[in-house]
Amino acid sequence: MVAPEFESHKPGLAEAQSRMKLARIDTDDGVVEGTYEGDTTDTYDGGTVTAEDGTTYEVGEDGSLIAPAEPGTFYCVGRNFAEKIDQMDYDIPEIPDWFIKPAVSLHHPETPIEYPTWTEELTYAGELAAVIDEECHELDGEEEVKEALRGFTILNDLDALDQERRTARKAFDGSGPLGPVIETDIDPRDIQMTTHIAGEKRQDATTDWMIFDPYETVAFLSERYTFKPGDVISFGSPANPGLLEPGDDIEIWYEGIGTLRNTVVEPSEE
């Protein structure tokens, strides 16, 4: 950890949001929020997190990156890629189709995912996700949505396919790995993404294939919900063939944001 230098002006977190990646790091001082700099490989194995008071923490040496937000609610959109609709034999929706994951679904990057004991068909979904920056409701148009967002990150929408109904399949402890950072300056409408499972490419798409634009989706949902800071809205996934097994490494990459990584492990015996 490097102590802050006292200068006449030091840009704070709010000022830096317009041009930097945001992260949270778990340190001996507790969880610290700040701006991320350093690693250019998209894996965030190194680099630094600088807090608002200017204190700098080394990733790896001073602590580990955790999920870059702590959502009270995950608002997850499904059936938003034609490829996924074909895979699951769904009808094309006329309005965004969504479901909710609770706060306990949050799971940190690089943290092992225990395979749930109550399912035999666990799968993944690499999704672009927006993070809310301020309490808001009834957002009117793209510019109001942009002002309300902190930025964009990655969600893995874990899904137990053999369970009945969406809530049982998707809304469980740790079903929402999130991270590794929030990118504050990105156009979400035409970025590349891939997902690799145990080294095999399973997803390869672009957000240009979405049926509903991310800004349009946030505005639509804001008619029904009051969003709180840290809440997450995800925008669906392209086709995601195959299941997860203990031992599988999951790597979800979104251009301009980075790679969300987790490993599936056997359930604990507790």
C-alpha positions in Angstrom: 0.0 0.0 0.0 1.3 3.4 -0.9 0.2 6.4 1.2 -1.3 9.4 -0.6 0.7 12.4 -1.7 -0.8 15.6 -0.6 -1.0 17.9 -3.5 -3.1 21.0 -4.3 -5.6 18.8 -6.2 -6.1 15.1 -6.5 -8.9 13.8 -8.7 -11.4 12.0 -6.6 -13.4 8.9 -7.5 -16.5 10.7 -8.7 -14.4 13.0 -11.0 -12.4 10.0 -12.4 -15.5 8.0 -13.2 -15.8 9.6 -16.6 -12.5 8.2 -17.8 -11.4 5.2 -15.7 -12.1 1.6 -14.7 -13.6 1.2 -11.2 -12.8 -1.7 -8.9 -13.1 -2.9 -5.3 -10.3 -4.6 -3.5 -10.4 -6.6 -0.3 -7.5 -5.4 1.9 -6.4 -5.5 5.6 -8.1 -2.1 5.8 -11.4 -3.6 4.6 -13.0 -3.3 1.2 -11.7 -0.3 -0.7 -13.3 1.2 -3.8 -11.3 3.1 -6.3 -10.0 3.5 -9.8 -8.0 0.7 -11.4 -4.8 1.1 -13.4 -2.1 -1.2 -14.6 -2.7 -4.6 -16.1 -3.4 -4.4 -19.8 -4.0 -8.1 -20.4 -7.7 -8.1 -19.4 -7.1 -10.5 -16.6 -6.4 -8.0 -13.8 -3.8 -10.2 -12.1 -1.8 -7.2 -11.2 -2.2 -3.4 -11.3 -3.4 -1.0 -8.6 -6.5 0.4 -7.1 -6.4 4.0 -6.0 -8.9 5.1 -3.3 -10.6 8.5 -3.3 -8.1 9.8 -0.7 -5.2 8.9 -3.0 -4.0 5.7 -1.2 -2.9 3.1 -3.7 -3.3 -0.7 -3.2 -1.3 -3.3 -5.2 -3.6 -6.1 -6.5 -2.1 -9.3 -5.3 0.2 -7.8 -2.7 -2.3 -5.7 -0.7 -5.5 -7.6 -1.5 -7.6 -9.2 -4.1 -10.2 -7.8 -6.5 -13.8 -8.6 -5.5 -17.1 -7.9 -7.3 -17.0 -4.2 -8.4 -20.5 -3.5 -7.0 -22.7 -4.8 -4.3 -26.2 -5.0 -5.9 -29.3 -5.1 -3.8 -31.0 -6.7 -6.9 -29.9 -8.2 -10.2 -32.4 -7.4 -13.0 -31.6 -10.0 -15.7 -32.9 -9.9 -19.3 -33.4 -13.1 -21.2 -34.3 -13.9 -24.8 -32.3 -10.9 -26.0 -30.2 -12.7 -28.7 -31.8 -14.4 -31.7 -29.3 -17.2 -31.5 -30.3 -18.0 -27.9 -34.0 -17.9 -28.9 -33.3 -20.5 -31.6 -31.3 -22.6 -29.2 -34.1 -22.7 -26.5 -37.0 -22.7 -29.0 -38.5 -19.5 -27.5 -40.7 -16.9 -29.1 -39.2 -13.5 -29.9 -40.4 -11.1 -27.2 -42.1 -7.8 -28.1 -40.7 -6.2 -24.9 -37.7 -7.1 -22.8 -38.2 -10.3 -20.9 -36.7 -10.2 -17.4 -36.3 -12.0 -14.1 -34.7 -11.1 -10.8 -31.8 -12.5 -8.8 -31.5 -11.5 -5.1 -28.5 -9.9 -3.4 -27.3 -13.3 -2.2 -26.6 -14.3 -5.8 -23.5 -12.1 -5.8 -20.3 -14.1 -6.3 -16.8 -12.6 -6.6 -14.3 -13.1 -9.5 -11.6 -15.7 -9.1 -13.6 -17.3 -6.3 -14.5 -21.0 -6.8 -18.1 -21.8 -7.7 -19.3 -24.8 -5.7 -21.4 -27.1 -7.8 -24.9 -27.1 -6.2 -25.9 -30.5 -4.7 -29.5 -30.1 -5.9 -28.9 -29.9 -9.6 -27.2 -32.1 -12.3 -27.4 -29.6 -15.1 -25.6 -26.4 -14.2 -24.8 -24.0 -17.1 -23.3 -20.6 -17.7 -24.2 -17.4 -19.6 -21.7 -14.6 -20.3 -23.6 -11.3 -20.1 -22.9 -7.7 -20.3 -24.2 -5.9 -17.2 -24.8 -2.2 -16.3 -24.3 -0.9 -12.8 -26.5 1.8 -11.4 -24.8 4.8 -9.9 -27.6 6.8 -8.3 -31.2 6.1 -7.2 -33.4 6.6 -10.2 -36.9 5.9 -11.6 -38.7 6.5 -14.9 -35.6 7.4 -16.9 -36.5 9.2 -20.1 -34.2 8.4 -23.0 -30.6 7.4 -23.5 -29.0 10.5 -22.0 -30.9 10.1 -18.7 -29.9 6.4 -18.6 -26.2 7.3 -19.2 -26.3 9.8 -16.4 -27.7 7.2 -14.0 -25.1 4.4 -14.8 -21.8 3.9 -13.2 -20.6 1.9 -16.1 -20.6 -1.7 -17.5 -19.2 -5.0 -16.2 -19.6 -8.8 -16.8 -22.2 -11.2 -15.2 -22.2 -14.9 -15.4 -25.9 -15.9 -15.1 -25.5 -19.4 -13.6 -28.6 -21.5 -14.4 -29.6 -24.9 -13.0 -31.5 -26.1 -16.1 -33.2 -29.2 -14.5 -35.1 -27.1 -12.0 -38.7 -26.0 -12.6 -39.4 -22.4 -13.4 -37.0 -19.5 -13.7 -36.6 -18.5 -10.1 -35.7 -22.0 -9.0 -33.2 -22.3 -11.9 -31.5 -18.9 -11.6 -32.0 -17.2 -8.2 -29.8 -19.0 -5.7 -26.8 -18.3 -3.5 -23.7 -17.4 -5.7 -25.6 -17.6 -9.0 -24.3 -14.2 -10.1 -20.5 -14.0 -10.5 -19.7 -10.4 -11.3 -16.7 -8.4 -12.3 -13.8 -7.9 -12.5 -14.1 -4.1 -13.0 -16.6 -1.5 -14.1 -15.7 0.3 -17.3 -17.1 3.8 -17.3 -16.4 4.8 -20.9 -17.7 2.3 -23.4 -20.4 2.1 -26.0 -22.2 -1.2 -25.1 -23.9 -1.6 -28.4 -21.2 -3.2 -30.6 -18.5 -5.0 -28.5 -17.2 -8.5 -28.9 -17.5 -11.2 -26.3 -16.3 -14.8 -25.9 -16.8 -17.5 -23.3 -14.3 -20.3 -22.8 -15.1 -23.4 -20.7 -12.1 -25.6 -19.8 -10.3 -23.9 -22.6 -13.0 -24.6 -25.2 -14.7 -21.6 -26.9 -18.4 -21.9 -26.2 -19.6 -18.4 -27.0 -18.5 -15.9 -29.6 -20.7 -13.0 -30.4 -21.2 -9.2 -30.4 -23.6 -7.1 -28.5 -24.8 -5.7 -31.8 -26.8 -9.0 -32.0 -29.0 -7.9 -29.1 -32.7 -7.5 -29.8 -33.1 -4.7 -27.2 -30.5 -2.0 -26.9 -29.0 -1.8 -23.4 -30.0 1.8 -22.8 -33.6 1.0 -24.1 -33.7 -1.9 -21.7 -32.6 0.1 -18.6 -35.2 2.8 -19.4 -37.9 0.2 -19.9 -37.2 -1.4 -16.5 -37.0 1.9 -14.8 -40.7 2.5 -15.5 -41.4 -0.4 -13.1 -38.6 -0.3 -10.5 -36.7 2.3 -8.5 -33.1 1.4 -9.0 -30.6 1.8 -6.1 -26.9 2.4 -6.3 -25.0 -0.8 -7.1 -28.0 -2.6 -8.7 -27.2 -4.6 -11.8 -29.1 -4.9 -15.0 -27.8 -7.6 -17.4 -28.7 -7.9 -21.1 -28.8 -11.6 -21.9 -26.5 -14.1 -23.5 -26.0 -15.6 -26.9 -26.4 -19.3 -27.3 -24.5 -21.2 -24.5 -24.1 -24.9 -25.5 -22.9 -27.5 -23.0 -23.0 -27.8 -19.2 -20.5 -27.1 -16.4 -18.7 -29.8 -14.5 -16.4 -29.6 -11.4 -12.9 -28.7 -12.5 -14.1 -26.4 -15.4 -12.5 -23.0 -15.6 -14.9 -20.3 -16.9 -13.5 -17.3 -18.7 -16.0 -14.7 -20.0 -14.4 -11.9 -21.9 -16.0 -8.6 -23.1 -14.0 -6.2 -25.2 -13.0 -3.1 -23.3 -13.9 -4.6 -19.9 -11.8 -7.7 -19.4 -12.2 -11.3 -18.3 -14.4 -12.6 -15.5 -12.9 -15.9 -14.3 -14.1 -18.6 -11.9 -13.5 -22.3 -11.5 -16.3 -24.8 -10.7 -15.4 -27.1 -7.8 -17.0 -30.0 -6.0 -19.5 -29.0 -3.3 -18.2 -28.8 0.2 -19.2 -31.5 2.7 -20.6 -29.1 5.2 
